[in-house]
């Protein structure tokens, strides 16, 4: 009853809707940057054995650091606001993505690589023509893991210091808690769950069914 009323009221007044859109805009920006960085660095690890050793060690170490532990660092380096939150999202995405991409590259059959080399593909063309297509299922798996971690990290960061201009669904939860509006808190939690389910089953699952499973790359 109260939760339903809070849910309807928050959306009819456009407050919760605005907060959700702001959070989604931040996570999309962070995902784009995080995925791009992971692809670039993981591809470089294919070209250079030394870089592979160093970067693999960095990934193993940084992947163990909880995003929440980096909030003070983000505040000191970037300040309080959207930039710090995007930094948190990038941290949540880039390491699991890199791990998935590197694992995918390592799983590419040697036969594919030999064929590529025999037809004269340069290291860069080998990455785009052999490594990336063969590793697509693992790359996509890394994106899913990165999204889940980034979504949780985003909400946590917003709850601690809010988004720019006091926006974001995490800030909304914290604001409702401060005002002892428990119904509003649960309404926001329901929205978080709904968004997670829509992304997982409405977007990721559809992409898998229409691409990798259709092509026989995954079961």
TIVEX-853199 format. One record per residue (C-alpha): residue number from 1; residue in three letters; chain; x negated, y, z. Coordinates in pm, 1 decimal. Each point is the difference from the previous one (the first is absolute). Layout:
N
NUM / ALA / A / X / Y / Z
...
This chain:
219
1 / UNK / A / 0.0 / 0.0 / 0.0
2 / UNK / A / -240.3 / 269.2 / 120.7
3 / UNK / A / -277.7 / -124.9 / -227.0
4 / UNK / A / 234.5 / -0.8 / -299.4
5 / UNK / A / 114.3 / 354.2 / 77.9
6 / UNK / A / -360.4 / 116.1 / 41.1
7 / UNK / A / -90.1 / -168.7 / -329.1
8 / UNK / A / 283.1 / 171.1 / -189.9
9 / UNK / A / -53.7 / 336.2 / 168.9
10 / UNK / A / -373.9 / 3.0 / -69.7
11 / UNK / A / 56.6 / -64.5 / -370.9
12 / UNK / A / 301.2 / 227.5 / -44.5
13 / UNK / A / -200.0 / 283.1 / 151.9
14 / UNK / A / -285.9 / -98.3 / -237.7
15 / UNK / A / -248.0 / 0.3 / 287.3
16 / UNK / A / -91.0 / -369.6 / -4.0
17 / UNK / A / 9.3 / -12.5 / -380.2
18 / UNK / A / -251.7 / 285.3 / -19.8
19 / UNK / A / -223.9 / -173.3 / 254.4
20 / UNK / A / 10.5 / -328.1 / -194.2
21 / UNK / A / -82.7 / 167.3 / -332.2
22 / UNK / A / -294.4 / 179.4 / 158.2
23 / UNK / A / -137.0 / -325.2 / 144.8
24 / UNK / A / 42.6 / -179.1 / -333.3
25 / UNK / A / -182.2 / 278.9 / -184.3
26 / UNK / A / -295.3 / -33.3 / 238.7
27 / UNK / A / -20.9 / -377.5 / -26.1
28 / UNK / A / 19.3 / 9.7 / -380.4
29 / UNK / A / -289.7 / 248.3 / -14.1
30 / UNK / A / -204.0 / -211.2 / 240.9
31 / UNK / A / 77.3 / -320.8 / -188.6
32 / UNK / A / -108.8 / 148.1 / -333.1
33 / UNK / A / -332.1 / 123.0 / 140.7
34 / UNK / A / -60.4 / -317.5 / 203.5
35 / UNK / A / 69.6 / -233.8 / -292.1
36 / UNK / A / -219.2 / 207.2 / -233.1
37 / UNK / A / -291.0 / -2.8 / 246.8
38 / UNK / A / 34.4 / -374.1 / 58.9
39 / UNK / A / 0.3 / -71.8 / -374.3
40 / UNK / A / -303.9 / 219.6 / -66.4
41 / UNK / A / -214.7 / -131.0 / 286.5
42 / UNK / A / 101.2 / -362.9 / -51.9
43 / UNK / A / -81.6 / 28.6 / -370.4
44 / UNK / A / -341.4 / 145.1 / 83.2
45 / UNK / A / -61.4 / -301.7 / 222.4
46 / UNK / A / 29.8 / -219.4 / -310.1
47 / UNK / A / -265.9 / 198.4 / -183.7
48 / UNK / A / -254.8 / 18.8 / 283.9
49 / UNK / A / -83.6 / -287.3 / 234.1
50 / UNK / A / -153.8 / 244.8 / 248.5
51 / UNK / A / 312.0 / 217.0 / -0.6
52 / UNK / A / 213.0 / -313.0 / 43.4
53 / UNK / A / -192.0 / -100.7 / 312.8
54 / UNK / A / 16.2 / 348.3 / 153.5
55 / UNK / A / 362.9 / 68.9 / -91.1
56 / UNK / A / 119.3 / -342.7 / 111.7
57 / UNK / A / -158.3 / 66.7 / 339.8
58 / UNK / A / 164.2 / 344.4 / 18.9
59 / UNK / A / 339.9 / -149.1 / -85.9
60 / UNK / A / -38.3 / -269.5 / 264.9
61 / UNK / A / -83.0 / 259.3 / 266.3
62 / UNK / A / 250.1 / 271.4 / -92.7
63 / UNK / A / 287.0 / -244.8 / -47.6
64 / UNK / A / -27.9 / -82.5 / 371.0
65 / UNK / A / 45.5 / 362.3 / 113.3
66 / UNK / A / 362.8 / 75.7 / 97.2
67 / UNK / A / 130.1 / 309.6 / -175.1
68 / UNK / A / 119.8 / 143.8 / 328.7
69 / UNK / A / -362.5 / 7.5 / 122.6
70 / UNK / A / -93.5 / 234.0 / -285.8
71 / UNK / A / 261.2 / 263.9 / 80.3
72 / UNK / A / -243.2 / 208.9 / 213.0
73 / UNK / A / -257.1 / -21.5 / -281.1
74 / UNK / A / 260.0 / 106.6 / -257.0
75 / UNK / A / 102.7 / 296.3 / 214.6
76 / UNK / A / -362.8 / 111.3 / 45.6
77 / UNK / A / -87.9 / -34.8 / -368.7
78 / UNK / A / 322.9 / 107.8 / -167.0
79 / UNK / A / 215.9 / 158.7 / 268.1
80 / UNK / A / 358.7 / -65.3 / 96.2
81 / UNK / A / 233.3 / -34.3 / -296.0
82 / UNK / A / 70.0 / -189.5 / -319.2
83 / UNK / A / -367.6 / -40.3 / -90.9
84 / UNK / A / -72.6 / -196.6 / 316.1
85 / UNK / A / 301.6 / -224.1 / -57.1
86 / UNK / A / -102.8 / -68.7 / -361.4
87 / UNK / A / -347.7 / -86.3 / 131.3
88 / UNK / A / 162.0 / -257.1 / 230.6
89 / UNK / A / 194.8 / -147.8 / -291.8
90 / UNK / A / -315.2 / -26.5 / -212.9
91 / UNK / A / -179.8 / -178.4 / 284.1
92 / UNK / A / 288.9 / -245.0 / 30.9
93 / UNK / A / -0.3 / -73.6 / -374.4
94 / UNK / A / -356.6 / 3.7 / -128.2
95 / UNK / A / -149.8 / -281.3 / 211.9
96 / UNK / A / 261.8 / -276.2 / -47.6
97 / UNK / A / 22.7 / 101.8 / -365.6
98 / UNK / A / -377.3 / -26.8 / -40.8
99 / UNK / A / -3.6 / -338.6 / 172.8
100 / UNK / A / 274.1 / -131.1 / -231.0
101 / UNK / A / -166.4 / 136.2 / -313.4
102 / UNK / A / -341.6 / -140.5 / 91.8
103 / UNK / A / 153.7 / -339.0 / 84.2
104 / UNK / A / 183.7 / 10.4 / -332.4
105 / UNK / A / -319.0 / 83.4 / -188.1
106 / UNK / A / -185.8 / -283.4 / 174.7
107 / UNK / A / 275.3 / -242.4 / -102.8
108 / UNK / A / -28.5 / 78.8 / -372.6
109 / UNK / A / -105.3 / -322.8 / -178.2
110 / UNK / A / -358.9 / 5.5 / -118.7
111 / UNK / A / 120.6 / -114.3 / -343.3
112 / UNK / A / 184.2 / 331.6 / -50.0
113 / UNK / A / -315.2 / 192.3 / 85.8
114 / UNK / A / -214.9 / -209.1 / -233.6
115 / UNK / A / 242.2 / 58.5 / -288.0
116 / UNK / A / -0.9 / 373.8 / 70.0
117 / UNK / A / -377.8 / 14.6 / 6.7
118 / UNK / A / -30.5 / -211.9 / -314.6
119 / UNK / A / 215.3 / 240.8 / -199.5
120 / UNK / A / -217.6 / 287.7 / 117.3
121 / UNK / A / 216.4 / 170.5 / 262.2
122 / UNK / A / -183.5 / 260.4 / 206.4
123 / UNK / A / 36.8 / -11.1 / 380.8
124 / UNK / A / 266.9 / 272.4 / -12.5
125 / UNK / A / 195.5 / -175.5 / -276.4
126 / UNK / A / -38.3 / -326.6 / 190.1
127 / UNK / A / 168.8 / 161.5 / 300.5
128 / UNK / A / 294.0 / 134.9 / -201.0
129 / UNK / A / 26.1 / -293.7 / -238.7
130 / UNK / A / -62.0 / -296.0 / 231.3
131 / UNK / A / -25.6 / 77.2 / 371.7
132 / UNK / A / 300.9 / 230.1 / 45.0
133 / UNK / A / 251.0 / -204.8 / -206.1
134 / UNK / A / -105.9 / -325.3 / 169.0
135 / UNK / A / 16.1 / 155.8 / 347.7
136 / UNK / A / 338.1 / 175.5 / -45.3
137 / UNK / A / 197.7 / -227.4 / 237.2
138 / UNK / A / -250.4 / 57.1 / 280.3
139 / UNK / A / -12.1 / 371.7 / -71.2
140 / UNK / A / 377.7 / 13.5 / 27.3
141 / UNK / A / -15.7 / -197.4 / 324.1
142 / UNK / A / -244.9 / 257.4 / 133.3
143 / UNK / A / 237.4 / 280.9 / -95.2
144 / UNK / A / 278.6 / -167.4 / 199.9
145 / UNK / A / -220.4 / -40.8 / 306.1
146 / UNK / A / -126.7 / 355.7 / -37.5
147 / UNK / A / 354.4 / 136.1 / -27.3
148 / UNK / A / 111.4 / -178.0 / 317.0
149 / UNK / A / -300.6 / 122.5 / 196.9
150 / UNK / A / 26.3 / 351.1 / -141.7
151 / UNK / A / 371.4 / 26.1 / 84.3
152 / UNK / A / -64.1 / -98.3 / 362.0
153 / UNK / A / -301.3 / 230.4 / 24.1
154 / UNK / A / 192.3 / 290.0 / -151.3
155 / UNK / A / 281.7 / -27.0 / 253.9
156 / UNK / A / -248.2 / -25.7 / 288.4
157 / UNK / A / -198.8 / 303.5 / -117.3
158 / UNK / A / 313.3 / 209.7 / -45.2
159 / UNK / A / 120.8 / -94.5 / 347.1
160 / UNK / A / -327.1 / 117.7 / 153.7
161 / UNK / A / -46.7 / 337.1 / -169.6
162 / UNK / A / 279.9 / 31.1 / -255.0
163 / UNK / A / -22.8 / 88.0 / -365.4
164 / UNK / A / -63.4 / 342.4 / -143.9
165 / UNK / A / 281.7 / 232.4 / 96.2
166 / UNK / A / 125.8 / -254.1 / 256.7
167 / UNK / A / 125.7 / -241.2 / -265.5
168 / UNK / A / -2.1 / -378.1 / -38.6
169 / UNK / A / 205.8 / -285.9 / 133.9
170 / UNK / A / -256.9 / -69.4 / 273.6
171 / UNK / A / 31.9 / 359.3 / 118.0
172 / UNK / A / 379.5 / -39.7 / -12.0
173 / UNK / A / -22.1 / -299.6 / 236.0
174 / UNK / A / -229.4 / 185.8 / 238.8
175 / UNK / A / 224.4 / 307.2 / -5.6
176 / UNK / A / 308.9 / -208.8 / 76.0
177 / UNK / A / -182.3 / -179.1 / 280.8
178 / UNK / A / -101.3 / 333.9 / 152.7
179 / UNK / A / 364.9 / 107.2 / -8.1
180 / UNK / A / 109.6 / -339.2 / 144.9
181 / UNK / A / 203.3 / -69.6 / -314.1
182 / UNK / A / -35.3 / -379.2 / 8.5
183 / UNK / A / 267.2 / -47.7 / -266.8
184 / UNK / A / -199.4 / 225.5 / -233.0
185 / UNK / A / -316.2 / -200.9 / 70.5
186 / UNK / A / 171.4 / -327.2 / -93.2
187 / UNK / A / 153.9 / 159.7 / -309.8
188 / UNK / A / -350.9 / 93.1 / -118.7
189 / UNK / A / -130.2 / -350.1 / 79.1
190 / UNK / A / 279.9 / -147.3 / -212.8
191 / UNK / A / -104.2 / 228.6 / -286.7
192 / UNK / A / -363.3 / -117.1 / 35.8
193 / UNK / A / 111.0 / -364.2 / -22.3
194 / UNK / A / 227.8 / 69.4 / -298.6
195 / UNK / A / -278.7 / 175.6 / -191.2
196 / UNK / A / -238.1 / -288.0 / 73.9
197 / UNK / A / 252.7 / -256.9 / -123.7
198 / UNK / A / 78.3 / 199.9 / -314.4
199 / UNK / A / -368.7 / 31.6 / -88.0
200 / UNK / A / -73.8 / -367.6 / 76.4
201 / UNK / A / 302.6 / -163.7 / -164.0
202 / UNK / A / 124.1 / 270.2 / -235.9
203 / UNK / A / -334.4 / 102.9 / -147.8
204 / UNK / A / -282.6 / -244.6 / 76.3
205 / UNK / A / 207.8 / -317.7 / -35.4
206 / UNK / A / 150.6 / 120.6 / -329.3
207 / UNK / A / -342.9 / 83.1 / -139.2
208 / UNK / A / -127.1 / -346.7 / 98.3
209 / UNK / A / 298.0 / -178.3 / -156.0
210 / UNK / A / -16.1 / 196.4 / -325.0
211 / UNK / A / -376.7 / -18.7 / -44.8
212 / UNK / A / -225.0 / -243.6 / 187.0
213 / UNK / A / 254.8 / -279.1 / 52.5
214 / UNK / A / 137.0 / 41.5 / -351.3
215 / UNK / A / -353.2 / -26.9 / -137.9
216 / UNK / A / -77.3 / -301.0 / 220.9
217 / UNK / A / -271.6 / 185.0 / 195.3
218 / UNK / A / 169.8 / -69.8 / 337.0
219 / UNK / A / 259.7 / -243.0 / 130.0
